[in-house]
Amino acid sequence: MLRSDHRLGEGAAGEAWAEAVKAFLERLRERVHVESAVVHGSTSRGGGGYWSDVDLLVVSDDFTDIPLLERLRLLIELKTGKVEALGYTYEELKRMVEKGNPLALGALIDGLAVVESDRVKRLRMEAEKKYFRRGRAWFPRLPTI
């Protein structure tokens, strides 16, 4: 499911990265269940071009018993085009959000959800309520009185 407030690329450059992400996810789904996949970084902000890589955050509980280096090896092995993927379980992503991790916040809040489960959508909405971005930094929102 693509968030309605974002577009999946424009023109030839957008089509190229969208096709690369689609091909990558098709290959990855043969190995693990993909709960969510979010394009983030310059591509999601419209700043990417032909030269840019496509940062992709993948959420799958199938990663639970796969050590981080093995996950990276798997994601590199399945790489298509300029897709650069990182994989986390839902619980890992949730902890990252709770700690204000900029990678998790940037992906969830500013990213383009290509696939988004209900619980990742709720986590994104929670992150949007708790944090805001100023420049390159993320800050917690202060409670309203």
Secondary structure by P-SEA (a helix, b strand, c coil): cccccccccccaaaaaaaaaaaaaaaaaaacccccbbbbbcccccccccccbbbbbbbbbcccccccaaaaaaaaaaaccccbbbbbbcaaaaaaaaaaccaaaaaaaaccccccccaaaaaaaaaaaacccccccbbbbbcccc
